[in-house]
């Protein structure tokens, strides 16, 4: 009888952990959507050519071209992240409601985010670091990418834990 009471208490703690995680993901994705929309609205005001031309002769043309490319990539990344945050918001609400589709959505969004760090963001980091310190650009970009992929990897690992995943076996 006592083992059952202890099991119920442990299961309750896991349910609370999932609820707190879902709320944190809801808040995080809502804030990311808001900041992404602000970035999308303000992007036309930040024309890279105009902004970088104000630097004049203090920066050489190759650096200006690199920064223009970086700014355009960042604007595109902002749009993609906003859409991903919208998917995460929907999935997090499903996670809160203990729906299997919500669990899958949150896992897939985080796996894609972790992979995107290495496929897309790492070259951006490397280009930036190459302008600052060409010798250490590769290792620095790799370290930043590992750190950037760590948070989504931890969320996926948490959601794959048996006490967490079992809460979604009954939901549809």
Secondary structure as GFF3:
##gff-version 3
##sequence-region A 1 172
A	DSSP	alpha_helix	2	43	.	.	.	ID=ss1
A	DSSP	alpha_helix	48	53	.	.	.	ID=ss2
A	DSSP	three_ten_helix	56	58	.	.	.	ID=ss3
A	DSSP	alpha_helix	61	96	.	.	.	ID=ss4
A	DSSP	alpha_helix	100	116	.	.	.	ID=ss5
A	DSSP	pi_helix	117	121	.	.	.	ID=ss6
A	DSSP	alpha_helix	122	132	.	.	.	ID=ss7
A	DSSP	three_ten_helix	134	136	.	.	.	ID=ss8
A	DSSP	alpha_helix	137	160	.	.	.	ID=ss9
A	DSSP	alpha_helix	162	165	.	.	.	ID=ss10
A	DSSP	three_ten_helix	166	168	.	.	.	ID=ss11
###
